[in-house]
């Protein structure tokens, strides 16, 4: 669906993992593999987070149970050489599996893994876990050709008309509001002139500026949030030192952003990070006009929420 159009080497850092990807792809082809799965970068990140793959593992599977999972679910020998091109850890074999198998096969295996994750984590699932799990379900549904209710809800959200008048009702000082209006107008112009990366970066900067401006006017409320960050000494950090993800979480916690805006706001935050060229190269991020339109829609929803119109 719409969000999925836009939805870490070592196992510990995504940037290192992507080094030499051209050589790895060539090796995969030499082994008879075909790059078939259409998992997007954001979808892979969400799956890696949910499945705990950062240190080379996949959930709590050992080598024997990991092999049995693939054999019994998709009739594949995951220990075969074709799946160890990137390395022998379970996480590296999983990544190779994603790259060389079809959407249907990858979707079937991941559907089983999501059921296992849900069974093991339901009693202690956090809100962040729930959001990530829901996003992964959508990805698996896309791979399997089955739309989920979450996917439908996302489509409805992304098609809503939030209007443009919300900008004038933002609770910001005049100088900040003028800058926000100027950047918003520039983002629209960039979209009209086919400059999608500029749109993405501008939308991210506008979101951060708005949230910081609102938080600066409601310091006590934001500092009272359970999401308020603290330094190593346990002291609350000054508002201007908060990162964008902390501003998003706290704004939701104090009731300024709805859950859907919080969820999509984190997606926009991830895209904003591609302002760094090296990060864009490592992640092979190539936004198009559709990506830019989605980022603008997320921004409009955030503006409407902060203006008290949602």
Buried (B, 14 or more C-beta within 10 A) or exposed (E): BBBBBBBBBBBEEBBEBBEEBEEBBEBBEEBEBEEBBBBBBBBBBBBBBBBBBBEBBBBEBEEEEBBEBBEEBBEBEBBEEBBBBBBEBBBBBBBBBBBBBEBBBBBBBBBBBBEBBBEEBEEEBEEEBEBBBBBBBBBBBBBBEEEBEBBEBBEEBBEEEBEEEBBEBBBBEEEBBEBBBEBBEBBBEBBEEEBBBBBBBBBBBBBBBBBBBBBBBBEEBBBEBEBBBEEEEEEBBEBEEBEBBBBBBBBBBBEBBBEBBBBBBBBBBBBBBBEEEEEBEBBEBEBEEEBBBBBBBBBBBBBBBBBEEB
